[in-house]
Amino acid sequence: MKIPVPTTLSDADNQRFRELYLKHFNEELTVDEANRKAYRLLSFYAVVIGHKESKRR
């Protein structure tokens, strides 16, 4: 099962992602940086979930 991963976040999600990133990593991100980092994170998550789903079968 392939999980679709968005390439960009909505404005509200991007803002929230940047707030959380600043809180946890003490580093401010631009909108583009946040989109790239979120895409990498969500892609990794999709791979993990896909792997777990394939193991169930």
DSSP file (Angstrom, degrees, kcal/mol; ACC not computed):
  #  RESIDUE AA STRUCTURE BP1 BP2  ACC     N-H-->O    O-->H-N    N-H-->O    O-->H-N    TCO  KAPPA ALPHA  PHI   PSI    X-CA   Y-CA   Z-CA
    1    1 A M              0   0    0      0, 0.0     2,-0.5     0, 0.0    52,-0.1   0.000 360.0 360.0 360.0 123.8    0.0    0.0    0.0
    2    2 A K        -     0   0    0     48,-0.0    45,-0.1     0, 0.0    44,-0.0  -0.832 360.0-147.9 -97.2 126.4    1.5    3.3   -1.1
    3    3 A I        -     0   0    0     -2,-0.5     2,-0.2    43,-0.2    43,-0.1  -0.813  19.5-123.0 -94.3 124.8    0.6    6.3    1.2
    4    4 A P        -     0   0    0      0, 0.0    -1,-0.0     0, 0.0     0, 0.0  -0.464  24.9-159.2 -68.8 136.7    0.3    9.6   -0.7
    5    5 A V        -     0   0    0     -2,-0.2     2,-0.1    41,-0.0    34,-0.1  -0.972  14.7-128.5-119.7 123.4    2.7   12.3    0.7
    6    6 A P        -     0   0    0      0, 0.0    36,-0.1     0, 0.0    37,-0.1  -0.412   5.9-149.0 -68.6 145.6    2.0   16.0    0.1
    7    7 A T  S    S+     0   0    0      1,-0.1     2,-0.3    -2,-0.1    32,-0.2   0.684  81.8  28.2 -88.4 -19.1    4.9   18.0   -1.3
    8    8 A T  S    S-     0   0    0     30,-0.1     2,-0.2    31,-0.1    -1,-0.1  -0.970  76.8-128.7-137.7 155.9    3.8   21.2    0.4
    9    9 A L        -     0   0    0     -2,-0.3    26,-0.1     1,-0.1    25,-0.0  -0.649  32.2-101.5 -96.8 156.8    1.9   22.0    3.6
   10   10 A S     >  -     0   0    0     -2,-0.2     4,-2.9     1,-0.1     5,-0.2  -0.306  42.4-102.7 -65.4 164.1   -1.1   24.3    3.9
   11   11 A D  H  > S+     0   0    0      1,-0.2     4,-2.3     2,-0.2     5,-0.2   0.915 123.5  47.1 -57.2 -44.2   -0.2   27.7    5.2
   12   12 A A  H  > S+     0   0    0      2,-0.2     4,-2.2     1,-0.2    -1,-0.2   0.913 114.1  46.4 -66.2 -42.8   -1.6   26.8    8.7
   13   13 A D  H  > S+     0   0    0      2,-0.2     4,-2.7     1,-0.2    -2,-0.2   0.883 111.6  52.3 -66.9 -37.8    0.2   23.5    8.8
   14   14 A N  H  X S+     0   0    0     -4,-2.9     4,-2.4     2,-0.2    -2,-0.2   0.927 109.8  48.6 -63.2 -44.2    3.4   25.1    7.6
   15   15 A Q  H  X S+     0   0    0     -4,-2.3     4,-2.2    -5,-0.2    -2,-0.2   0.919 113.1  47.4 -61.3 -44.2    3.2   27.7   10.4
   16   16 A R  H  X S+     0   0    0     -4,-2.2     4,-2.6     2,-0.2     5,-0.2   0.907 110.6  51.9 -65.1 -42.1    2.5   25.0   13.0
   17   17 A F  H  X S+     0   0    0     -4,-2.7     4,-2.5     1,-0.2    -1,-0.2   0.920 110.6  48.5 -59.9 -44.1    5.4   22.9   11.7
   18   18 A R  H  X S+     0   0    0     -4,-2.4     4,-2.4     2,-0.2    -1,-0.2   0.881 110.9  51.1 -65.1 -38.2    7.7   25.9   12.0
   19   19 A E  H  X S+     0   0    0     -4,-2.2     4,-2.3     2,-0.2    -2,-0.2   0.932 113.0  44.8 -63.4 -45.7    6.5   26.6   15.5
   20   20 A L  H  X S+     0   0    0     -4,-2.6     4,-2.5     2,-0.2     5,-0.3   0.893 112.6  51.6 -65.7 -39.5    7.1   23.0   16.6
   21   21 A Y  H  X S+     0   0    0     -4,-2.5     4,-2.8    -5,-0.2     6,-0.5   0.917 111.2  47.7 -64.0 -43.3   10.5   22.9   14.9
   22   22 A L  H  X S+     0   0    0     -4,-2.4     4,-1.7     4,-0.2    -2,-0.2   0.918 112.9  49.2 -62.1 -43.8   11.5   26.1   16.7
   23   23 A K  H  < S+     0   0    0     -4,-2.3    -2,-0.2    -5,-0.2    -1,-0.2   0.905 121.8  32.1 -62.9 -43.0   10.3   24.8   20.0
   24   24 A H  H  < S+     0   0    0     -4,-2.5    -2,-0.2    -5,-0.1    -1,-0.2   0.771 134.5  24.7 -90.8 -27.2   12.1   21.4   19.8
   25   25 A F  H  < S-     0   0    0     -4,-2.8    -3,-0.2    -5,-0.3    -2,-0.2   0.430  91.5-130.4-118.4  -1.9   15.2   22.3   17.8
   26   26 A N     <  +     0   0    0     -4,-1.7     2,-0.4    -5,-0.4    -4,-0.2   0.875  69.7 118.7  53.2  42.1   15.6   26.1   18.6
   27   27 A E        -     0   0    0     -6,-0.5     2,-0.3    -9,-0.1    -2,-0.2  -0.987  59.6-135.7-140.9 127.2   16.0   26.8   14.9
   28   28 A E        -     0   0    0     -2,-0.4     2,-0.3    -6,-0.1    -9,-0.1  -0.601  21.4-157.3 -82.1 142.8   13.8   29.0   12.7
   29   29 A L        -     0   0    0     -2,-0.3     2,-0.1   -11,-0.1    -7,-0.1  -0.882  12.8-126.9-117.6 149.5   12.8   27.7    9.3
   30   30 A T     >  -     0   0    0     -2,-0.3     4,-2.5     1,-0.1     5,-0.2  -0.388  38.4-101.4 -79.1 171.3   11.6   29.5    6.2
   31   31 A V  H  > S+     0   0    0      2,-0.2     4,-2.2     1,-0.2     5,-0.1   0.920 124.8  47.7 -60.2 -44.5    8.4   28.4    4.5
   32   32 A D  H  > S+     0   0    0      2,-0.2     4,-2.4     1,-0.2    -1,-0.2   0.905 111.0  50.3 -65.7 -42.0   10.4   26.4    1.9
   33   33 A E  H  > S+     0   0    0      1,-0.2     4,-2.8     2,-0.2     5,-0.3   0.914 110.1  51.0 -61.6 -42.2   12.6   24.8    4.5
   34   34 A A  H  X S+     0   0    0     -4,-2.5     4,-2.7     1,-0.2     5,-0.2   0.912 109.5  50.2 -62.8 -42.4    9.6   23.7    6.5
   35   35 A N  H  X S+     0   0    0     -4,-2.2     4,-2.3     2,-0.2    -1,-0.2   0.917 112.8  46.6 -61.8 -43.0    8.0   22.2    3.4
   36   36 A R  H  X S+     0   0    0     -4,-2.4     4,-2.2     2,-0.2    -2,-0.2   0.933 115.4  44.6 -65.2 -45.9   11.2   20.3    2.5
   37   37 A K  H  X S+     0   0    0     -4,-2.8     4,-2.4     1,-0.2    -2,-0.2   0.891 113.9  49.8 -67.5 -38.8   11.7   19.0    6.1
   38   38 A A  H  X S+     0   0    0     -4,-2.7     4,-3.1    -5,-0.3     5,-0.3   0.906 109.7  51.8 -65.3 -40.8    8.0   18.1    6.5
   39   39 A Y  H  X S+     0   0    0     -4,-2.3     4,-2.5    -5,-0.2    -2,-0.2   0.919 110.8  47.8 -61.5 -44.0    8.1   16.2    3.1
   40   40 A R  H  X S+     0   0    0     -4,-2.2     4,-2.2     2,-0.2    -2,-0.2   0.921 114.2  47.0 -62.4 -43.9   11.1   14.2    4.3
   41   41 A L  H  X S+     0   0    0     -4,-2.4     4,-2.4     2,-0.2    -2,-0.2   0.939 114.8  44.9 -63.9 -47.8    9.5   13.5    7.6
   42   42 A L  H  X S+     0   0    0     -4,-3.1     4,-2.4     1,-0.2    -1,-0.2   0.854 111.6  53.5 -67.1 -34.5    6.2   12.4    6.1
   43   43 A S  H  X S+     0   0    0     -4,-2.5     4,-2.0    -5,-0.3    -1,-0.2   0.921 110.0  47.5 -64.2 -43.7    8.0   10.4    3.4
   44   44 A F  H  X S+     0   0    0     -4,-2.2     4,-2.4     1,-0.2    -2,-0.2   0.931 111.9  50.1 -61.4 -46.1    9.8    8.5    6.1
   45   45 A Y  H  X S+     0   0    0     -4,-2.4     4,-2.7     1,-0.2     5,-0.2   0.900 108.8  52.4 -59.4 -42.0    6.6    7.9    8.0
   46   46 A A  H  X S+     0   0    0     -4,-2.4     4,-2.6     1,-0.2    -1,-0.2   0.881 109.0  50.2 -63.5 -38.2    4.9    6.6    4.9
   47   47 A V  H  X S+     0   0    0     -4,-2.0     4,-2.5     2,-0.2    -2,-0.2   0.928 111.8  47.7 -65.0 -44.9    7.8    4.1    4.3
   48   48 A V  H  X S+     0   0    0     -4,-2.4     4,-2.5     2,-0.2    -2,-0.2   0.941 114.8  45.1 -61.9 -48.1    7.5    2.9    7.9
   49   49 A I  H  X S+     0   0    0     -4,-2.7     4,-2.6     1,-0.2    -2,-0.2   0.916 113.1  51.2 -63.0 -43.3    3.7    2.5    7.7
   50   50 A G  H  X S+     0   0    0     -4,-2.6     4,-2.0    -5,-0.2    -1,-0.2   0.897 110.7  48.9 -61.1 -40.5    4.0    0.8    4.3
   51   51 A H  H  X S+     0   0    0     -4,-2.5     4,-1.6     2,-0.2    -2,-0.2   0.923 111.3  48.9 -65.3 -44.4    6.6   -1.6    5.7
   52   52 A K  H  X S+     0   0    0     -4,-2.5     4,-1.0     1,-0.2    -2,-0.2   0.904 110.9  51.0 -62.5 -40.2    4.4   -2.4    8.7
   53   53 A E  H  X S+     0   0    0     -4,-2.6     4,-0.6     1,-0.2     3,-0.4   0.886 108.4  51.3 -64.3 -39.0    1.4   -3.0    6.5
   54   54 A S  H  < S+     0   0    0     -4,-2.0     3,-0.5     1,-0.2    -1,-0.2   0.815 105.8  56.0 -69.4 -28.9    3.3   -5.3    4.2
   55   55 A K  H  < S+     0   0    0     -4,-1.6    -1,-0.2     1,-0.2    -2,-0.2   0.771  99.5  61.1 -72.3 -25.8    4.4   -7.4    7.3
   56   56 A R  H  <        0   0    0     -4,-1.0    -1,-0.2    -3,-0.4    -2,-0.2   0.747 360.0 360.0 -71.5 -23.8    0.8   -7.9    8.3
   57   57 A R     <        0   0    0     -4,-0.6    -1,-0.2    -3,-0.5    -2,-0.2   0.462 360.0 360.0 -82.8 360.0    0.0   -9.7    5.1
